[in-house]
Amino acid sequence: MRSIVAAANHTDTARAALSDAETQHTKAWNSALTAGWTEKELRATGAPRPSQTPARTTRPRKTAAPVEAHATEPNGDDS
């Protein structure tokens, strides 16, 4: 049980670090643009453009094969 809690805590810490890094990247990118750099020049340095909120790609839901209804045959017994 402790390992799942530790893993969840580690995930939370990593998400927070990623968020901080993305914020710093965006601020640095915008500062460079304000200082006169162009996006083309910044990309030429190898620095990627800060990502916008990535659109989540969704996959179509897998549906089960249609279930064929079994025809019930009259048993011929009318009692």
DOPADO-330411 format. One record per residue: residue in one letter; x, y, z of N, C-alpha, C in turn. Coordinates in nm, 2 decimals, padded with zeros to 4 digits. Atoms other than C-alpha are relative to their C-alpha. Layout:
# residues N
+----+--------+--------+--------+--------+--------+--------+--------+--------+--------+
! aa !    nxx !    nyy !    nzz !   caxx !   cayy !   cazz !    cxx !    cyy !    czz !
+----+--------+--------+--------+--------+--------+--------+--------+--------+--------+
!  A !      X !      Y !      Z !      X !      Y !      Z !      X !      Y !      Z !
...
+----+--------+--------+--------+--------+--------+--------+--------+--------+--------+
This chain:
# residues 79
+----+--------+--------+--------+--------+--------+--------+--------+--------+--------+
! aa !    nxx !    nyy !    nzz !   caxx !   cayy !   cazz !    cxx !    cyy !    czz !
+----+--------+--------+--------+--------+--------+--------+--------+--------+--------+
!  M !  00.08 ! -00.12 !  00.00 !  00.00 !  00.00 !  00.00 !  00.09 !  00.13 !  00.00 !
!  R ! -00.09 ! -00.12 !  00.00 !  00.29 !  00.24 !  00.07 !  00.05 !  00.03 ! -00.13 !
!  S ! -00.05 ! -00.03 !  00.13 !  00.42 !  00.20 ! -00.28 ! -00.09 !  00.08 ! -00.09 !
!  I !  00.10 ! -00.08 !  00.08 !  00.10 !  00.33 ! -00.44 ! -00.01 !  00.14 !  00.05 !
!  V !  00.00 ! -00.14 ! -00.05 !  00.10 !  00.63 ! -00.21 !  00.12 !  00.07 ! -00.04 !
!  A ! -00.12 ! -00.06 !  00.04 !  00.46 !  00.70 ! -00.28 !  00.00 !  00.03 ! -00.15 !
!  A !  00.01 ! -00.03 !  00.14 !  00.40 !  00.67 ! -00.65 ! -00.09 !  00.11 ! -00.03 !
!  A !  00.09 ! -00.11 !  00.02 !  00.10 !  00.90 ! -00.64 !  00.06 !  00.13 !  00.04 !
!  N ! -00.06 ! -00.13 ! -00.04 !  00.30 !  01.16 ! -00.44 !  00.11 !  00.04 ! -00.10 !
!  H ! -00.11 ! -00.03 !  00.10 !  00.59 !  01.13 ! -00.69 ! -00.07 !  00.06 ! -00.13 !
!  T !  00.07 ! -00.05 !  00.12 !  00.34 !  01.18 ! -00.98 ! -00.04 !  00.15 !  00.02 !
!  D !  00.04 ! -00.13 ! -00.03 !  00.20 !  01.49 ! -00.81 !  00.12 !  00.10 !  00.00 !
!  T ! -00.12 ! -00.08 !  00.00 !  00.55 !  01.63 ! -00.76 !  00.05 !  00.03 ! -00.14 !
!  A ! -00.04 ! -00.01 !  00.14 !  00.64 !  01.56 ! -01.12 ! -00.09 !  00.10 ! -00.08 !
!  R !  00.09 ! -00.08 !  00.07 !  00.33 !  01.73 ! -01.25 !  00.02 !  00.15 !  00.04 !
!  A ! -00.03 ! -00.13 ! -00.05 !  00.40 !  02.04 ! -01.03 !  00.13 !  00.06 ! -00.07 !
!  A ! -00.13 ! -00.04 !  00.06 !  00.76 !  02.05 ! -01.16 ! -00.02 !  00.03 ! -00.15 !
!  L !  00.02 ! -00.02 !  00.14 !  00.64 !  02.02 ! -01.52 ! -00.08 !  00.14 ! -00.02 !
!  S !  00.08 ! -00.13 !  00.01 !  00.39 !  02.31 ! -01.47 !  00.09 !  00.12 !  00.02 !
!  D ! -00.09 ! -00.11 ! -00.03 !  00.66 !  02.53 ! -01.32 !  00.10 !  00.02 ! -00.12 !
!  A ! -00.09 ! -00.01 !  00.11 !  00.90 !  02.45 ! -01.61 ! -00.07 !  00.06 ! -00.12 !
!  E !  00.07 ! -00.05 !  00.11 !  00.64 !  02.52 ! -01.87 ! -00.03 !  00.15 !  00.02 !
!  T !  00.02 ! -00.15 ! -00.03 !  00.56 !  02.86 ! -01.70 !  00.13 !  00.07 ! -00.02 !
!  Q ! -00.13 ! -00.07 !  00.02 !  00.93 !  02.95 ! -01.69 !  00.04 !  00.01 ! -00.15 !
!  H ! -00.03 !  00.00 !  00.15 !  00.97 !  02.85 ! -02.06 ! -00.08 !  00.11 ! -00.07 !
!  T !  00.09 ! -00.10 !  00.06 !  00.67 !  03.06 ! -02.16 !  00.05 !  00.14 !  00.03 !
!  K ! -00.05 ! -00.13 ! -00.03 !  00.80 !  03.36 ! -01.97 !  00.13 !  00.04 ! -00.07 !
!  A ! -00.13 ! -00.03 !  00.06 !  01.15 !  03.33 ! -02.11 ! -00.02 !  00.02 ! -00.15 !
!  W !  00.03 ! -00.01 !  00.15 !  01.01 !  03.29 ! -02.47 ! -00.06 !  00.14 ! -00.02 !
!  N !  00.06 ! -00.13 !  00.02 !  00.79 !  03.60 ! -02.43 !  00.10 !  00.11 !  00.03 !
!  S ! -00.10 ! -00.10 ! -00.02 !  01.08 !  03.80 ! -02.28 !  00.09 !  00.01 ! -00.12 !
!  A ! -00.08 ! -00.01 !  00.12 !  01.29 !  03.71 ! -02.58 ! -00.07 !  00.07 ! -00.11 !
!  L !  00.08 ! -00.07 !  00.11 !  01.02 !  03.82 ! -02.82 ! -00.01 !  00.15 !  00.03 !
!  T !  00.01 ! -00.14 ! -00.04 !  00.98 !  04.15 ! -02.62 !  00.14 !  00.07 ! -00.03 !
!  A ! -00.13 ! -00.06 !  00.02 !  01.36 !  04.20 ! -02.65 !  00.04 !  00.01 ! -00.15 !
!  G ! -00.03 ! -00.02 !  00.15 !  01.34 !  04.18 ! -03.03 !  00.02 ! -00.13 ! -00.08 !
!  W ! -00.03 !  00.12 !  00.07 !  01.40 !  03.82 ! -03.11 ! -00.13 ! -00.04 ! -00.08 !
!  T !  00.11 !  00.05 !  00.07 !  01.17 !  03.66 ! -03.37 ! -00.02 ! -00.14 !  00.03 !
!  E !  00.03 !  00.14 ! -00.03 !  01.00 !  03.33 ! -03.34 !  00.10 ! -00.09 ! -00.08 !
!  K ! -00.09 !  00.08 !  00.08 !  01.21 !  03.20 ! -03.63 !  00.14 ! -00.01 !  00.06 !
!  E ! -00.13 !  00.00 ! -00.06 !  01.53 !  03.31 ! -03.46 !  00.01 ! -00.09 !  00.13 !
!  L !  00.01 !  00.08 ! -00.12 !  01.42 !  03.15 ! -03.13 !  00.00 ! -00.15 ! -00.04 !
!  R !  00.00 !  00.14 !  00.04 !  01.34 !  02.82 ! -03.30 !  00.13 ! -00.04 ! -00.06 !
!  A ! -00.13 !  00.04 !  00.05 !  01.67 !  02.83 ! -03.48 !  00.11 ! -00.03 !  00.11 !
!  T ! -00.09 !  00.03 ! -00.11 !  01.84 !  02.81 ! -03.14 ! -00.02 ! -00.14 !  00.05 !
!  G !  00.03 !  00.14 ! -00.04 !  01.68 !  02.47 ! -03.10 ! -00.10 !  00.00 !  00.11 !
!  A !  00.10 ! -00.01 ! -00.10 !  01.44 !  02.60 ! -02.84 ! -00.14 ! -00.01 ! -00.06 !
!  P !  00.13 !  00.01 !  00.05 !  01.09 !  02.48 ! -02.91 ! -00.09 !  00.11 !  00.05 !
!  R !  00.10 ! -00.10 ! -00.04 !  00.80 !  02.72 ! -02.90 ! -00.08 ! -00.06 !  00.12 !
!  P !  00.07 !  00.06 ! -00.12 !  00.62 !  02.69 ! -02.56 ! -00.13 ! -00.06 ! -00.05 !
!  S !  00.12 !  00.06 !  00.05 !  00.33 !  02.46 ! -02.61 ! -00.12 !  00.06 !  00.06 !
!  Q !  00.13 ! -00.05 ! -00.05 ! -00.02 !  02.58 ! -02.59 ! -00.06 ! -00.12 !  00.07 !
!  T !  00.06 !  00.12 ! -00.06 ! -00.25 !  02.36 ! -02.39 ! -00.03 ! -00.10 ! -00.11 !
!  P !  00.02 !  00.09 !  00.11 ! -00.23 !  02.05 ! -02.60 ! -00.14 ! -00.06 !  00.00 !
!  A !  00.13 !  00.06 !  00.02 ! -00.55 !  01.93 ! -02.75 !  00.01 ! -00.15 !  00.03 !
!  R !  00.00 !  00.14 ! -00.03 ! -00.63 !  01.59 ! -02.62 ! -00.06 ! -00.07 ! -00.12 !
!  T !  00.06 !  00.08 !  00.11 ! -00.68 !  01.34 ! -02.89 ! -00.08 ! -00.11 !  00.06 !
!  T !  00.09 !  00.11 ! -00.05 ! -00.96 !  01.10 ! -02.84 ! -00.01 ! -00.11 ! -00.10 !
!  R !  00.02 !  00.12 !  00.09 ! -01.00 !  00.76 ! -02.99 ! -00.14 ! -00.04 !  00.01 !
!  P !  00.14 !  00.05 ! -00.01 ! -01.33 !  00.63 ! -03.09 ! -00.01 ! -00.11 !  00.10 !
!  R !  00.03 !  00.10 ! -00.09 ! -01.48 !  00.41 ! -02.83 ! -00.02 ! -00.13 ! -00.07 !
!  K !  00.02 !  00.14 !  00.05 ! -01.45 !  00.04 ! -02.90 ! -00.14 ! -00.05 !  00.04 !
!  T !  00.13 !  00.06 ! -00.03 ! -01.79 ! -00.11 ! -02.92 !  00.00 ! -00.15 ! -00.02 !
!  A !  00.01 !  00.15 !  00.01 ! -01.87 ! -00.47 ! -02.87 ! -00.08 ! -00.03 ! -00.13 !
!  A !  00.07 !  00.04 !  00.12 ! -01.99 ! -00.66 ! -03.17 ! -00.15 ! -00.02 !  00.04 !
!  P !  00.14 !  00.02 ! -00.03 ! -02.37 ! -00.66 ! -03.20 ! -00.03 ! -00.14 !  00.04 !
!  V !  00.04 !  00.13 ! -00.05 ! -02.53 ! -00.94 ! -03.01 ! -00.12 ! -00.04 ! -00.08 !
!  E !  00.12 !  00.05 !  00.07 ! -02.76 ! -01.14 ! -03.23 ! -00.10 ! -00.06 !  00.09 !
!  A !  00.10 !  00.06 ! -00.09 ! -03.09 ! -01.21 ! -03.07 ! -00.04 ! -00.14 ! -00.05 !
!  H !  00.04 !  00.13 !  00.03 ! -03.18 ! -01.57 ! -03.06 ! -00.15 ! -00.01 ! -00.02 !
!  A !  00.15 !  00.01 !  00.03 ! -03.52 ! -01.63 ! -03.22 ! -00.05 ! -00.11 !  00.09 !
!  T !  00.05 !  00.10 ! -00.08 ! -03.73 ! -01.82 ! -02.98 ! -00.11 ! -00.07 ! -00.09 !
!  E !  00.09 !  00.07 !  00.08 ! -03.92 ! -02.09 ! -03.16 ! -00.11 ! -00.05 !  00.09 !
!  P !  00.11 !  00.06 ! -00.07 ! -04.26 ! -02.19 ! -03.05 !  00.02 ! -00.15 !  00.02 !
!  N ! -00.03 !  00.14 ! -00.03 ! -04.24 ! -02.53 ! -02.89 ! -00.12 ! -00.09 ! -00.05 !
!  G !  00.11 !  00.07 !  00.05 ! -04.57 ! -02.63 ! -03.05 ! -00.09 ! -00.05 !  00.10 !
!  D !  00.09 !  00.05 ! -00.11 ! -04.72 ! -02.70 ! -02.71 ! -00.09 !  00.11 !  00.04 !
!  D !  00.10 ! -00.10 ! -00.03 ! -05.03 ! -02.49 ! -02.67 ! -00.07 ! -00.02 !  00.13 !
!  S !  00.07 !  00.03 ! -00.12 ! -05.12 ! -02.62 ! -02.33 !  00.01 !  00.10 !  00.10 !
+----+--------+--------+--------+--------+--------+--------+--------+--------+--------+
